[in-house]
């Protein structure tokens, strides 16, 4: 599976964010995806019955 992000995707980011900010954004997105997959695998109910409005 190819995980290389092409330059045409990164170029707009580089126009607005520093290298450090792009790294931080990438880590934040990666953490979100990782957490989401763990919650799905464990079948965690994020909205249990009876707590809604």
PDB file of N, H, CA, C and O in Angstrom:
ATOM      1  N   UNK A   1       0.844  -1.181   0.000  1.00  0.00           N
ATOM      2  CA  UNK A   1       0.000   0.000   0.000  1.00  0.00           C
ATOM      3  C   UNK A   1       0.886   1.240   0.000  1.00  0.00           C
ATOM      4  O   UNK A   1       1.798   1.360   0.818  1.00  0.00           O
ATOM      5  N   UNK A   2       0.619   2.145  -0.904  1.00  0.00           N
ATOM      6  H   UNK A   2      -0.121   2.047  -1.569  1.00  0.00           H
ATOM      7  CA  UNK A   2       1.427   3.352  -1.053  1.00  0.00           C
ATOM      8  C   UNK A   2       0.951   4.421  -0.072  1.00  0.00           C
ATOM      9  O   UNK A   2      -0.204   4.842  -0.117  1.00  0.00           O
ATOM     10  N   UNK A   3       1.844   4.854   0.809  1.00  0.00           N
ATOM     11  H   UNK A   3       2.783   4.512   0.846  1.00  0.00           H
ATOM     12  CA  UNK A   3       1.462   5.874   1.783  1.00  0.00           C
ATOM     13  C   UNK A   3       2.183   7.199   1.549  1.00  0.00           C
ATOM     14  O   UNK A   3       2.159   8.083   2.405  1.00  0.00           O
ATOM     15  N   UNK A   4       2.816   7.333   0.401  1.00  0.00           N
ATOM     16  H   UNK A   4       2.835   6.614  -0.295  1.00  0.00           H
ATOM     17  CA  UNK A   4       3.509   8.571   0.065  1.00  0.00           C
ATOM     18  C   UNK A   4       2.477   9.611  -0.367  1.00  0.00           C
ATOM     19  O   UNK A   4       1.641   9.352  -1.232  1.00  0.00           O
ATOM     20  N   UNK A   5       2.548  10.788   0.248  1.00  0.00           N
ATOM     21  H   UNK A   5       3.227  10.998   0.952  1.00  0.00           H
ATOM     22  CA  UNK A   5       1.626  11.866  -0.110  1.00  0.00           C
ATOM     23  C   UNK A   5       2.258  12.662  -1.254  1.00  0.00           C
ATOM     24  O   UNK A   5       3.376  13.158  -1.118  1.00  0.00           O
ATOM     25  N   UNK A   6       1.556  12.786  -2.366  1.00  0.00           N
ATOM     26  H   UNK A   6       0.648  12.383  -2.477  1.00  0.00           H
ATOM     27  CA  UNK A   6       2.133  13.492  -3.516  1.00  0.00           C
ATOM     28  C   UNK A   6       2.320  14.986  -3.246  1.00  0.00           C
ATOM     29  O   UNK A   6       1.638  15.572  -2.404  1.00  0.00           O
ATOM     30  N   UNK A   7       3.257  15.586  -3.977  1.00  0.00           N
ATOM     31  H   UNK A   7       3.811  15.110  -4.660  1.00  0.00           H
ATOM     32  CA  UNK A   7       3.552  17.010  -3.805  1.00  0.00           C
ATOM     33  C   UNK A   7       2.337  17.895  -4.043  1.00  0.00           C
ATOM     34  O   UNK A   7       2.207  18.936  -3.399  1.00  0.00           O
ATOM     35  N   UNK A   8       1.443  17.509  -4.955  1.00  0.00           N
ATOM     36  H   UNK A   8       1.549  16.664  -5.478  1.00  0.00           H
ATOM     37  CA  UNK A   8       0.280  18.362  -5.221  1.00  0.00           C
ATOM     38  C   UNK A   8      -0.670  18.426  -4.029  1.00  0.00           C
ATOM     39  O   UNK A   8      -1.522  19.313  -3.965  1.00  0.00           O
ATOM     40  N   UNK A   9      -0.533  17.500  -3.090  1.00  0.00           N
ATOM     41  H   UNK A   9       0.159  16.780  -3.143  1.00  0.00           H
ATOM     42  CA  UNK A   9      -1.306  17.553  -1.846  1.00  0.00           C
ATOM     43  C   UNK A   9      -0.557  18.391  -0.809  1.00  0.00           C
ATOM     44  O   UNK A   9      -1.165  19.181  -0.087  1.00  0.00           O
ATOM     45  N   UNK A  10       0.754  18.215  -0.740  1.00  0.00           N
ATOM     46  H   UNK A  10       1.248  17.573  -1.326  1.00  0.00           H
ATOM     47  CA  UNK A  10       1.554  18.928   0.255  1.00  0.00           C
ATOM     48  C   UNK A  10       1.804  20.395  -0.093  1.00  0.00           C
ATOM     49  O   UNK A  10       1.950  21.219   0.810  1.00  0.00           O
ATOM     50  N   UNK A  11       1.855  20.734  -1.363  1.00  0.00           N
ATOM     51  H   UNK A  11       1.737  20.064  -2.096  1.00  0.00           H
ATOM     52  CA  UNK A  11       2.169  22.113  -1.757  1.00  0.00           C
ATOM     53  C   UNK A  11       1.234  23.150  -1.135  1.00  0.00           C
ATOM     54  O   UNK A  11       1.722  24.167  -0.642  1.00  0.00           O
ATOM     55  N   UNK A  12      -0.091  22.944  -1.133  1.00  0.00           N
ATOM     56  H   UNK A  12      -0.488  22.118  -1.534  1.00  0.00           H
ATOM     57  CA  UNK A  12      -0.959  23.924  -0.461  1.00  0.00           C
ATOM     58  C   UNK A  12      -0.682  24.024   1.044  1.00  0.00           C
ATOM     59  O   UNK A  12      -0.788  25.105   1.623  1.00  0.00           O
ATOM     60  N   UNK A  13      -0.330  22.909   1.672  1.00  0.00           N
ATOM     61  H   UNK A  13      -0.244  22.030   1.201  1.00  0.00           H
ATOM     62  CA  UNK A  13       0.014  22.958   3.093  1.00  0.00           C
ATOM     63  C   UNK A  13       1.265  23.794   3.315  1.00  0.00           C
ATOM     64  O   UNK A  13       1.323  24.622   4.224  1.00  0.00           O
ATOM     65  N   UNK A  14       2.268  23.564   2.468  1.00  0.00           N
ATOM     66  H   UNK A  14       2.221  22.892   1.729  1.00  0.00           H
ATOM     67  CA  UNK A  14       3.530  24.300   2.597  1.00  0.00           C
ATOM     68  C   UNK A  14       3.335  25.801   2.401  1.00  0.00           C
ATOM     69  O   UNK A  14       4.097  26.605   2.938  1.00  0.00           O
ATOM     70  N   UNK A  15       2.323  26.173   1.638  1.00  0.00           N
ATOM     71  H   UNK A  15       1.704  25.520   1.202  1.00  0.00           H
ATOM     72  CA  UNK A  15       2.054  27.593   1.398  1.00  0.00           C
ATOM     73  C   UNK A  15       1.497  28.289   2.636  1.00  0.00           C
ATOM     74  O   UNK A  15       1.591  29.510   2.762  1.00  0.00           O
ATOM     75  N   UNK A  16       0.918  27.511   3.551  1.00  0.00           N
ATOM     76  H   UNK A  16       0.842  26.519   3.449  1.00  0.00           H
ATOM     77  CA  UNK A  16       0.251  28.105   4.712  1.00  0.00           C
ATOM     78  C   UNK A  16       0.858  27.726   6.057  1.00  0.00           C
ATOM     79  O   UNK A  16       0.668  28.439   7.042  1.00  0.00           O
ATOM     80  N   UNK A  17       1.588  26.606   6.110  1.00  0.00           N
ATOM     81  H   UNK A  17       1.742  26.027   5.310  1.00  0.00           H
ATOM     82  CA  UNK A  17       2.090  26.104   7.381  1.00  0.00           C
ATOM     83  C   UNK A  17       3.593  25.864   7.328  1.00  0.00           C
ATOM     84  O   UNK A  17       4.150  25.576   6.269  1.00  0.00           O
ATOM     85  N   UNK A  18       4.239  25.986   8.481  1.00  0.00           N
ATOM     86  H   UNK A  18       3.786  26.220   9.341  1.00  0.00           H
ATOM     87  CA  UNK A  18       5.665  25.676   8.582  1.00  0.00           C
ATOM     88  C   UNK A  18       5.852  24.157   8.584  1.00  0.00           C
ATOM     89  O   UNK A  18       4.896  23.396   8.734  1.00  0.00           O
ATOM     90  N   UNK A  19       7.098  23.740   8.413  1.00  0.00           N
ATOM     91  H   UNK A  19       7.875  24.358   8.291  1.00  0.00           H
ATOM     92  CA  UNK A  19       7.397  22.302   8.449  1.00  0.00           C
ATOM     93  C   UNK A  19       6.945  21.705   9.784  1.00  0.00           C
ATOM     94  O   UNK A  19       6.343  20.632   9.823  1.00  0.00           O
ATOM     95  N   UNK A  20       7.240  22.405  10.865  1.00  0.00           N
ATOM     96  H   UNK A  20       7.729  23.277  10.834  1.00  0.00           H
ATOM     97  CA  UNK A  20       6.852  21.921  12.199  1.00  0.00           C
ATOM     98  C   UNK A  20       5.333  21.782  12.316  1.00  0.00           C
ATOM     99  O   UNK A  20       4.845  20.796  12.869  1.00  0.00           O
ATOM    100  N   UNK A  21       4.592  22.748  11.809  1.00  0.00           N
ATOM    101  H   UNK A  21       4.988  23.549  11.360  1.00  0.00           H
ATOM    102  CA  UNK A  21       3.131  22.690  11.878  1.00  0.00           C
ATOM    103  C   UNK A  21       2.580  21.526  11.057  1.00  0.00           C
ATOM    104  O   UNK A  21       1.607  20.890  11.461  1.00  0.00           O
ATOM    105  N   UNK A  22       3.193  21.246   9.915  1.00  0.00           N
ATOM    106  H   UNK A  22       3.983  21.762   9.587  1.00  0.00           H
ATOM    107  CA  UNK A  22       2.754  20.111   9.096  1.00  0.00           C
ATOM    108  C   UNK A  22       3.014  18.805   9.827  1.00  0.00           C
ATOM    109  O   UNK A  22       2.188  17.893   9.784  1.00  0.00           O
ATOM    110  N   UNK A  23       4.160  18.707  10.501  1.00  0.00           N
ATOM    111  H   UNK A  23       4.831  19.447  10.537  1.00  0.00           H
ATOM    112  CA  UNK A  23       4.460  17.505  11.293  1.00  0.00           C
ATOM    113  C   UNK A  23       3.441  17.354  12.412  1.00  0.00           C
ATOM    114  O   UNK A  23       2.920  16.260  12.625  1.00  0.00           O
ATOM    115  N   UNK A  24       3.147  18.439  13.133  1.00  0.00           N
ATOM    116  H   UNK A  24       3.570  19.328  12.959  1.00  0.00           H
ATOM    117  CA  UNK A  24       2.176  18.383  14.228  1.00  0.00           C
ATOM    118  C   UNK A  24       0.791  17.994  13.720  1.00  0.00           C
ATOM    119  O   UNK A  24       0.103  17.191  14.350  1.00  0.00           O
ATOM    120  N   UNK A  25       0.382  18.550  12.601  1.00  0.00           N
ATOM    121  H   UNK A  25       0.940  19.202  12.089  1.00  0.00           H
ATOM    122  CA  UNK A  25      -0.910  18.211  12.009  1.00  0.00           C
ATOM    123  C   UNK A  25      -0.953  16.739  11.624  1.00  0.00           C
ATOM    124  O   UNK A  25      -1.946  16.056  11.873  1.00  0.00           O
ATOM    125  N   UNK A  26       0.120  16.252  11.019  1.00  0.00           N
ATOM    126  H   UNK A  26       0.927  16.807  10.817  1.00  0.00           H
ATOM    127  CA  UNK A  26       0.194  14.841  10.620  1.00  0.00           C
ATOM    128  C   UNK A  26       0.104  13.920  11.829  1.00  0.00           C
ATOM    129  O   UNK A  26      -0.584  12.901  11.782  1.00  0.00           O
ATOM    130  N   UNK A  27       0.792  14.269  12.913  1.00  0.00           N
ATOM    131  H   UNK A  27       1.352  15.098  12.951  1.00  0.00           H
ATOM    132  CA  UNK A  27       0.736  13.455  14.129  1.00  0.00           C
ATOM    133  C   UNK A  27      -0.651  13.480  14.753  1.00  0.00           C
ATOM    134  O   UNK A  27      -1.135  12.458  15.241  1.00  0.00           O
ATOM    135  N   UNK A  28      -1.295  14.649  14.740  1.00  0.00           N
ATOM    136  H   UNK A  28      -0.903  15.479  14.344  1.00  0.00           H
ATOM    137  CA  UNK A  28      -2.640  14.755  15.301  1.00  0.00           C
ATOM    138  C   UNK A  28      -3.632  13.904  14.507  1.00  0.00           C
ATOM    139  O   UNK A  28      -4.452  13.196  15.093  1.00  0.00           O
ATOM    140  N   UNK A  29      -3.561  13.970  13.193  1.00  0.00           N
ATOM    141  H   UNK A  29      -2.895  14.545  12.716  1.00  0.00           H
ATOM    142  CA  UNK A  29      -4.453  13.170  12.349  1.00  0.00           C
ATOM    143  C   UNK A  29      -4.184  11.685  12.553  1.00  0.00           C
ATOM    144  O   UNK A  29      -5.119  10.890  12.645  1.00  0.00           O
ATOM    145  N   UNK A  30      -2.911  11.308  12.624  1.00  0.00           N
ATOM    146  H   UNK A  30      -2.151  11.954  12.549  1.00  0.00           H
ATOM    147  CA  UNK A  30      -2.549   9.910  12.853  1.00  0.00           C
ATOM    148  C   UNK A  30      -3.068   9.397  14.182  1.00  0.00           C
ATOM    149  O   UNK A  30      -3.553   8.269  14.264  1.00  0.00           O
ATOM    150  N   UNK A  31      -2.972  10.215  15.229  1.00  0.00           N
ATOM    151  H   UNK A  31      -2.578  11.132  15.162  1.00  0.00           H
ATOM    152  CA  UNK A  31      -3.475   9.814  16.544  1.00  0.00           C
ATOM    153  C   UNK A  31      -4.990   9.645  16.507  1.00  0.00           C
ATOM    154  O   UNK A  31      -5.523   8.697  17.085  1.00  0.00           O
ATOM    155  N   UNK A  32      -5.685  10.555  15.833  1.00  0.00           N
ATOM    156  H   UNK A  32      -5.253  11.325  15.364  1.00  0.00           H
ATOM    157  CA  UNK A  32      -7.142  10.458  15.720  1.00  0.00           C
ATOM    158  C   UNK A  32      -7.547   9.169  15.011  1.00  0.00           C
ATOM    159  O   UNK A  32      -8.443   8.457  15.465  1.00  0.00           O
ATOM    160  N   UNK A  33      -6.884   8.876  13.901  1.00  0.00           N
ATOM    161  H   UNK A  33      -6.156   9.454  13.532  1.00  0.00           H
ATOM    162  CA  UNK A  33      -7.197   7.656  13.151  1.00  0.00           C
ATOM    163  C   UNK A  33      -6.918   6.426  13.998  1.00  0.00           C
ATOM    164  O   UNK A  33      -7.709   5.483  14.009  1.00  0.00           O
ATOM    165  N   UNK A  34      -5.795   6.432  14.709  1.00  0.00           N
ATOM    166  H   UNK A  34      -5.153   7.198  14.700  1.00  0.00           H
ATOM    167  CA  UNK A  34      -5.435   5.299  15.564  1.00  0.00           C
ATOM    168  C   UNK A  34      -6.473   5.090  16.662  1.00  0.00           C
ATOM    169  O   UNK A  34      -6.920   3.967  16.893  1.00  0.00           O
ATOM    170  N   UNK A  35      -6.852   6.165  17.334  1.00  0.00           N
ATOM    171  H   UNK A  35      -6.489   7.078  17.146  1.00  0.00           H
ATOM    172  CA  UNK A  35      -7.852   6.059  18.403  1.00  0.00           C
ATOM    173  C   UNK A  35      -9.187   5.578  17.855  1.00  0.00           C
ATOM    174  O   UNK A  35      -9.849   4.744  18.473  1.00  0.00           O
ATOM    175  N   UNK A  36      -9.582   6.093  16.710  1.00  0.00           N
ATOM    176  H   UNK A  36      -9.045   6.771  16.208  1.00  0.00           H
ATOM    177  CA  UNK A  36     -10.850   5.685  16.104  1.00  0.00           C
ATOM    178  C   UNK A  36     -10.867   4.194  15.784  1.00  0.00           C
ATOM    179  O   UNK A  36     -11.867   3.515  16.017  1.00  0.00           O
ATOM    180  N   UNK A  37      -9.770   3.692  15.256  1.00  0.00           N
ATOM    181  H   UNK A  37      -8.957   4.243  15.066  1.00  0.00           H
ATOM    182  CA  UNK A  37      -9.710   2.265  14.911  1.00  0.00           C
ATOM    183  C   UNK A  37      -9.736   1.383  16.150  1.00  0.00           C
ATOM    184  O   UNK A  37     -10.362   0.323  16.139  1.00  0.00           O
ATOM    185  N   UNK A  38      -9.072   1.801  17.211  1.00  0.00           N
ATOM    186  H   UNK A  38      -8.563   2.662  17.220  1.00  0.00           H
ATOM    187  CA  UNK A  38      -9.106   1.025  18.455  1.00  0.00           C
ATOM    188  C   UNK A  38     -10.526   1.001  19.010  1.00  0.00           C
ATOM    189  O   UNK A  38     -11.010  -0.052  19.424  1.00  0.00           O
ATOM    190  N   UNK A  39     -11.197   2.151  19.022  1.00  0.00           N
ATOM    191  H   UNK A  39     -10.803   3.007  18.685  1.00  0.00           H
ATOM    192  CA  UNK A  39     -12.571   2.207  19.527  1.00  0.00           C
ATOM    193  C   UNK A  39     -13.503   1.340  18.692  1.00  0.00           C
ATOM    194  O   UNK A  39     -14.392   0.684  19.236  1.00  0.00           O
ATOM    195  N   UNK A  40     -13.308   1.331  17.376  1.00  0.00           N
ATOM    196  H   UNK A  40     -12.586   1.863  16.935  1.00  0.00           H
ATOM    197  CA  UNK A  40     -14.124   0.472  16.513  1.00  0.00           C
ATOM    198  C   UNK A  40     -13.839  -0.997  16.790  1.00  0.00           C
ATOM    199  O   UNK A  40     -14.766  -1.802  16.885  1.00  0.00           O
ATOM    200  N   UNK A  41     -12.579  -1.347  16.919  1.00  0.00           N
ATOM    201  H   UNK A  41     -11.826  -0.693  16.842  1.00  0.00           H
ATOM    202  CA  UNK A  41     -12.208  -2.746  17.149  1.00  0.00           C
ATOM    203  C   UNK A  41     -12.770  -3.258  18.471  1.00  0.00           C
ATOM    204  O   UNK A  41     -13.154  -4.422  18.579  1.00  0.00           O
ATOM    205  N   UNK A  42     -12.817  -2.387  19.473  1.00  0.00           N
ATOM    206  H   UNK A  42     -12.504  -1.441  19.386  1.00  0.00           H
ATOM    207  CA  UNK A  42     -13.331  -2.775  20.790  1.00  0.00           C
ATOM    208  C   UNK A  42     -14.840  -2.581  20.903  1.00  0.00           C
ATOM    209  O   UNK A  42     -15.433  -2.863  21.944  1.00  0.00           O
ATOM    210  N   UNK A  43     -15.458  -2.095  19.822  1.00  0.00           N
ATOM    211  H   UNK A  43     -14.977  -1.866  18.976  1.00  0.00           H
ATOM    212  CA  UNK A  43     -16.899  -1.848  19.769  1.00  0.00           C
ATOM    213  C   UNK A  43     -17.372  -0.974  20.927  1.00  0.00           C
ATOM    214  O   UNK A  43     -18.369  -1.270  21.586  1.00  0.00           O
ATOM    215  N   UNK A  44     -16.628   0.114  21.159  1.00  0.00           N
ATOM    216  H   UNK A  44     -15.818   0.354  20.624  1.00  0.00           H
ATOM    217  CA  UNK A  44     -16.963   1.051  22.224  1.00  0.00           C
ATOM    218  C   UNK A  44     -18.152   1.896  21.783  1.00  0.00           C
ATOM    219  O   UNK A  44     -18.137   2.485  20.702  1.00  0.00           O
ATOM    220  N   UNK A  45     -19.179   1.952  22.622  1.00  0.00           N
ATOM    221  H   UNK A  45     -19.192   1.473  23.499  1.00  0.00           H
ATOM    222  CA  UNK A  45     -20.367   2.756  22.344  1.00  0.00           C
ATOM    223  C   UNK A  45     -20.125   4.157  22.896  1.00  0.00           C
ATOM    224  O   UNK A  45     -20.122   4.355  24.111  1.00  0.00           O
ATOM    225  N   UNK A  46     -19.926   5.112  22.021  1.00  0.00           N
ATOM    226  H   UNK A  46     -19.929   4.951  21.035  1.00  0.00           H
ATOM    227  CA  UNK A  46     -19.616   6.471  22.454  1.00  0.00           C
ATOM    228  C   UNK A  46     -20.852   7.258  22.871  1.00  0.00           C
ATOM    229  O   UNK A  46     -20.737   8.302  23.513  1.00  0.00           O
ATOM    230  N   UNK A  47     -22.028   6.765  22.512  1.00  0.00           N
ATOM    231  H   UNK A  47     -22.121   5.917  21.990  1.00  0.00           H
ATOM    232  CA  UNK A  47     -23.269   7.425  22.890  1.00  0.00           C
ATOM    233  C   UNK A  47     -24.201   6.398  23.521  1.00  0.00           C
ATOM    234  O   UNK A  47     -25.158   5.949  22.890  1.00  0.00           O
ATOM    235  N   UNK A  48     -23.917   6.028  24.771  1.00  0.00           N
ATOM    236  H   UNK A  48     -23.140   6.392  25.283  1.00  0.00           H
ATOM    237  CA  UNK A  48     -24.760   5.021  25.419  1.00  0.00           C
ATOM    238  C   UNK A  48     -26.203   5.510  25.576  1.00  0.00           C
ATOM    239  O   UNK A  48     -26.453   6.706  25.730  1.00  0.00           O
ATOM    240  N   UNK A  49     -27.131   4.578  25.535  1.00  0.00           N
ATOM    241  H   UNK A  49     -26.928   3.607  25.410  1.00  0.00           H
ATOM    242  CA  UNK A  49     -28.551   4.900  25.681  1.00  0.00           C
ATOM    243  C   UNK A  49     -28.811   5.595  27.015  1.00  0.00           C
ATOM    244  O   UNK A  49     -28.217   5.248  28.035  1.00  0.00           O
ATOM    245  N   UNK A  50     -29.707   6.580  26.990  1.00  0.00           N
ATOM    246  H   UNK A  50     -30.190   6.862  26.161  1.00  0.00           H
ATOM    247  CA  UNK A  50     -30.119   7.243  28.213  1.00  0.00           C
ATOM    248  C   UNK A  50     -29.318   8.473  28.569  1.00  0.00           C
ATOM    249  O   UNK A  50     -29.643   9.136  29.554  1.00  0.00           O
ATOM    250  N   UNK A  51     -28.283   8.811  27.813  1.00  0.00           N
ATOM    251  H   UNK A  51     -28.020   8.273  27.013  1.00  0.00           H
ATOM    252  CA  UNK A  51     -27.486   9.986  28.143  1.00  0.00           C
ATOM    253  C   UNK A  51     -27.702  11.140  27.176  1.00  0.00           C
ATOM    254  O   UNK A  51     -27.114  12.209  27.341  1.00  0.00           O
ATOM    255  N   UNK A  52     -28.532  10.935  26.181  1.00  0.00           N
ATOM    256  H   UNK A  52     -29.010  10.067  26.046  1.00  0.00           H
ATOM    257  CA  UNK A  52     -28.757  11.971  25.171  1.00  0.00           C
ATOM    258  C   UNK A  52     -29.802  12.974  25.595  1.00  0.00           C
ATOM    259  O   UNK A  52     -30.459  12.823  26.625  1.00  0.00           O
ATOM    260  N   UNK A  53     -29.941  13.997  24.781  1.00  0.00           N
ATOM    261  H   UNK A  53     -29.408  14.119  23.944  1.00  0.00           H
ATOM    262  CA  UNK A  53     -30.925  15.024  25.091  1.00  0.00           C
ATOM    263  C   UNK A  53     -31.997  15.107  24.055  1.00  0.00           C
ATOM    264  O   UNK A  53     -32.906  15.929  24.172  1.00  0.00           O
TER     265      UNK A  53
END
